[in-house]
């Protein structure tokens, strides 16, 4: 999964291996327009992206979200995380699995 590249050590090792072998590392497109769409938008001046996800509380069971909010007590939409995509991939690997 693309989120694995949030691990800077893994990303660095993969990049070094690609460079050492005269190869390239290609990150495949995923959700949210895909990496190709975001890269193209950056060329057009895009500086940041806001991604909002709305899921049922039960879908966050077993994740880091349980340490941030009482999932069983939620009765309305609640923001419990704001941060970078890399941090989200590390904290919520099963839930923040978009590229």
PyMOL commands that set and color helices and strands:
alter all, ss='L'
color gray80, all
select helices_A, chain A and resi 2-6+8-20+34-43+57-60+65-68+71-73+85-91
alter helices_A, ss='H'
color red, helices_A
deselect
rebuild
show_as cartoon
